[in-house]
Amino acid sequence: MTREPSHGREGKRYRTAAIELDGILQQVPAEYHATGALVGRMVTARAFYADSPFGACPVPIAIPLHRPTAATDPRLIIVDDLAEQWVMGFNVWYNQLRYRITGFYTVGPPAPSFDHA
């Protein structure tokens, strides 16, 4: 993969986003789109598990990020390495199925419960 030159804050294409899910904080690579269909948005690396009513997604999933509005829940706002705010989207599509992000792919799915109460 070749990197394009940066042109100011908005032009920095490759960034790092600090994302916390279920109390786990990780820095995830992300790509800012200055042109094209995703202009003004970022998409993270494929680093997340996702589930649907039909089962788990068979591959790691990326999270789309967009700019917050005044009505955005502050718990959904993350910050990139340029201190710019972004909002996580938890609903994603893969092979025409809708999935919901459930955690980091490197962490794995939740462990089974062995409570015998």
DRENDO-1510 file (C-alpha; in Angstrom, 1 decimal, always signed):
<recs>
REC; n; res; u; v; w
REC; 1; MET; +0.0; +0.0; +0.0 .
REC; 2; THR; +1.4; +3.4; -0.9 .
REC; 3; ARG; +0.7; +6.4; +1.2 .
REC; 4; GLU; -0.4; +9.6; -0.3 .
REC; 5; PRO; +1.2; +12.9; +0.8 .
REC; 6; SER; -0.5; +14.8; +3.6 .
REC; 7; HIS; -1.8; +18.3; +3.0 .
REC; 8; GLY; -2.7; +19.9; +6.3 .
REC; 9; ARG; -5.0; +18.5; +9.1 .
REC; 10; GLU; -7.9; +17.6; +6.9 .
REC; 11; GLY; -5.5; +16.1; +4.3 .
REC; 12; LYS; -3.8; +13.6; +6.6 .
REC; 13; ARG; -5.1; +10.4; +5.2 .
REC; 14; TYR; -3.9; +7.8; +7.7 .
REC; 15; ARG; -4.7; +8.4; +11.3 .
REC; 16; THR; -5.0; +6.5; +14.6 .
REC; 17; ALA; -8.3; +6.4; +16.5 .
REC; 18; ALA; -8.5; +5.7; +20.3 .
REC; 19; ILE; -11.5; +3.4; +20.7 .
REC; 20; GLU; -12.9; +2.0; +23.9 .
REC; 21; LEU; -15.3; -1.0; +23.9 .
REC; 22; ASP; -16.4; -2.8; +27.0 .
REC; 23; GLY; -13.7; -1.1; +29.0 .
REC; 24; ILE; -10.9; -2.0; +26.6 .
REC; 25; LEU; -9.1; +0.9; +25.0 .
REC; 26; GLN; -7.1; +0.3; +21.8 .
REC; 27; GLN; -5.6; +2.5; +19.2 .
REC; 28; VAL; -6.9; +1.5; +15.8 .
REC; 29; PRO; -5.6; +2.6; +12.4 .
REC; 30; ALA; -8.1; +4.6; +10.3 .
REC; 31; GLU; -8.2; +6.2; +6.9 .
REC; 32; TYR; -9.7; +9.7; +6.3 .
REC; 33; HIS; -11.4; +10.2; +3.0 .
REC; 34; ALA; -10.8; +13.7; +1.5 .
REC; 35; THR; -12.5; +12.8; -1.8 .
REC; 36; GLY; -14.9; +10.2; -3.2 .
REC; 37; ALA; -18.1; +8.6; -1.8 .
REC; 38; LEU; -16.9; +8.8; +1.8 .
REC; 39; VAL; -15.7; +12.4; +1.7 .
REC; 40; GLY; -15.2; +13.9; +5.1 .
REC; 41; ARG; -15.5; +10.5; +6.9 .
REC; 42; MET; -13.1; +7.9; +8.3 .
REC; 43; VAL; -13.1; +4.2; +8.2 .
REC; 44; THR; -11.2; +2.1; +10.7 .
REC; 45; ALA; -9.1; -1.0; +10.0 .
REC; 46; ARG; -11.0; -4.3; +10.1 .
REC; 47; ALA; -10.4; -4.9; +13.8 .
REC; 48; PHE; -13.9; -5.7; +15.2 .
REC; 49; TYR; -16.2; -8.6; +15.8 .
REC; 50; ALA; -19.8; -8.2; +14.7 .
REC; 51; ASP; -22.9; -10.3; +15.2 .
REC; 52; SER; -26.3; -10.5; +13.6 .
REC; 53; PRO; -29.5; -12.6; +14.2 .
REC; 54; PHE; -28.0; -15.0; +11.7 .
REC; 55; GLY; -24.7; -15.5; +13.6 .
REC; 56; ALA; -21.2; -13.9; +13.8 .
REC; 57; CYS; -19.7; -12.2; +10.9 .
REC; 58; PRO; -17.0; -14.5; +9.4 .
REC; 59; VAL; -14.4; -11.8; +9.0 .
REC; 60; PRO; -13.1; -8.8; +11.0 .
REC; 61; ILE; -15.2; -5.7; +10.4 .
REC; 62; ALA; -14.3; -2.0; +10.0 .
REC; 63; ILE; -16.2; +0.8; +11.8 .
REC; 64; PRO; -17.4; +3.8; +9.8 .
REC; 65; LEU; -16.7; +7.1; +11.6 .
REC; 66; HIS; -18.5; +10.4; +11.0 .
REC; 67; ARG; -18.5; +13.9; +12.6 .
REC; 68; PRO; -20.5; +14.5; +15.7 .
REC; 69; THR; -23.5; +16.8; +15.9 .
REC; 70; ALA; -25.0; +18.7; +18.8 .
REC; 71; ALA; -27.3; +15.8; +19.5 .
REC; 72; THR; -24.6; +13.1; +19.5 .
REC; 73; ASP; -24.4; +11.0; +22.7 .
REC; 74; PRO; -20.9; +11.9; +24.1 .
REC; 75; ARG; -20.3; +8.2; +24.9 .
REC; 76; LEU; -20.1; +7.5; +21.2 .
REC; 77; ILE; -17.4; +10.2; +20.5 .
REC; 78; ILE; -13.8; +9.1; +19.9 .
REC; 79; VAL; -10.7; +11.1; +19.2 .
REC; 80; ASP; -8.1; +10.6; +16.5 .
REC; 81; ASP; -4.3; +11.4; +16.7 .
REC; 82; LEU; -5.1; +15.0; +15.5 .
REC; 83; ALA; -7.5; +15.5; +18.4 .
REC; 84; GLU; -10.4; +15.6; +16.0 .
REC; 85; GLN; -13.7; +14.1; +17.2 .
REC; 86; TRP; -15.5; +11.3; +15.5 .
REC; 87; VAL; -18.6; +9.2; +16.2 .
REC; 88; MET; -18.6; +5.4; +16.0 .
REC; 89; GLY; -21.2; +3.6; +13.9 .
REC; 90; PHE; -22.1; +0.2; +15.4 .
REC; 91; ASN; -24.3; -1.1; +12.6 .
REC; 92; VAL; -22.4; -2.3; +9.6 .
REC; 93; TRP; -23.1; -4.3; +6.5 .
REC; 94; TYR; -21.2; -7.3; +5.1 .
REC; 95; ASN; -22.4; -9.4; +2.2 .
REC; 96; GLN; -25.9; -7.8; +2.3 .
REC; 97; LEU; -26.4; -8.7; +6.0 .
REC; 98; ARG; -26.6; -6.1; +8.8 .
REC; 99; TYR; -24.3; -6.7; +11.7 .
REC; 100; ARG; -23.7; -5.0; +15.0 .
REC; 101; ILE; -20.2; -4.4; +16.3 .
REC; 102; THR; -19.7; -6.4; +19.6 .
REC; 103; GLY; -16.0; -6.0; +20.4 .
REC; 104; PHE; -12.4; -6.0; +19.2 .
REC; 105; TYR; -11.5; -8.8; +17.0 .
REC; 106; THR; -8.2; -9.4; +18.7 .
REC; 107; VAL; -9.9; -9.8; +22.1 .
REC; 108; GLY; -12.3; -12.4; +20.9 .
REC; 109; PRO; -15.9; -13.1; +21.6 .
REC; 110; PRO; -17.2; -13.0; +25.2 .
REC; 111; ALA; -16.2; -16.1; +27.3 .
REC; 112; PRO; -19.0; -18.5; +28.1 .
REC; 113; SER; -20.6; -18.2; +31.5 .
REC; 114; PHE; -20.1; -21.1; +33.9 .
REC; 115; ASP; -22.4; -19.8; +36.7 .
REC; 116; HIS; -24.1; -22.6; +38.4 .
REC; 117; ALA; -26.4; -20.6; +40.6 .
</recs>
